[in-house]
Amino acid sequence: MATKMQLLWVFPPLFLALVGLAIYEHVFASTLSLPVSPAITVLTIILPVLAALNATAYLHLWTSANSKVSRKILAISLQAVQAIVTTVLATLFASDIFPSAARDCLLSTSWQKLFSAHDVDAIRQIQDSLECCGFNSVRDRPWPFPNHHGANACTETYGRTTPCIGPWSLALQRHAGLELGILLAIGVFQVVGLFLVSGRTWSSSSGYPTSRSPGLLAGIEGQSGRLLPRAGPIEYRDDPEEETIGPESESRVQEQTQSGANRQSSSVNPWSSE
């Protein structure tokens, strides 16, 4: 059991690694203006920390010596809330992994918002990071904007011939996959933590001793002493079946021996009675 509980100390470094990866993905999504809500990515950063605190609270509430039913209900409720939040976030990110018309429409709508707002920094950052021009084609809403330059200004200036819809879609797919991996890891850690704590609780409440302590052995010996008589010294006898004869038994044996001798003498000499 000590080995199982020691596994819980592996969780903090792993949670820190998940937090670092989630921060990197948040910056990545913000840099490429991916159509992902910042609130979702920030929540993914916070979730590993909350999961670690929740695991600690569950261990304290569930295994405490004075743990009441209300404490256990609270521990289960916190774990249920974490599972629900993890499932919802995982579902949102999973919808962006696989190619679909909805994902293409989402990307097109996001690009149009950037283009309509003349967000030079955002569009230029996307084109420079992914080495592309425009959206559906190099002439489709690129930067430099066509109202100040020609539609081929991006291609002529930077020599790029790739539209941004392909690389941008792959960037969104990669981001969603890593975020989903973070959430799945949190879910796995939650299940493992529940298994370890529940196994520890079951073994401690099953009633079976895990070690033979001196107090336990003393109690067992005391109970056995009350049930069985204490053995005394055994005298040596030539005949194992020989029993100890007391004074009363010895007198009865002498009487029986004398009466037997009288009967034998009377049967041998029938004239002795005369």
KADAUR-V774287 format. One line per field, one symbol per residue. ss: DSSP state (A for helix, B for strand, O for the rest). psi: psi as a letter, one per 20 degrees, with the letter a starting at -180 (. if undefined). A space follows every 10 residues. Layout:
ss: ???
psi: ???
This chain:
ss: OAAAAAOAAA AAAAAAAAAA AAAAAAAAAA AOOOOOOAAA AAAAAAAAAA AAAAAAAAAA AAAOOOOOAA AAAAAAAAAA AAAAAAAAAA AAAAOOOOOO AAAAAAAAAA AAAAAAOOOA AAAAAAAAAA OOOOOOOOOO OOOOOOOOOO OOAAAAAAOO OOOAAAAAAA AAAAAAAAAA AAAAAAAAAA AAAAAAAAAA AAAAAOOOOO OOOAAAAAAA AAAAAAAOOO OOOOOOOOOO OOOOOOAAAA AAAAAAAAAA AAAAAAAAOA AAAO
psi: hhgghhhhih gghhhhhhgg hhgghghghh gjlqmpphhg hhhhghghgh hghhgghghg hhjqhkprhh ghggghgghg gghggggggh gghhiigppr hhghhggggg hhggghilng ggghhghhhi lrpaehriio lrpqqhihrr hjhgghgikq jprihghhgh ggggghgghh hghhgggghg ggghggghhg gghhjiippi qnqhhghhgg hgghhhhqqp paqpqpqgoh ipqpprgghh ghhgghgghh hghhhhhgnh ihh.
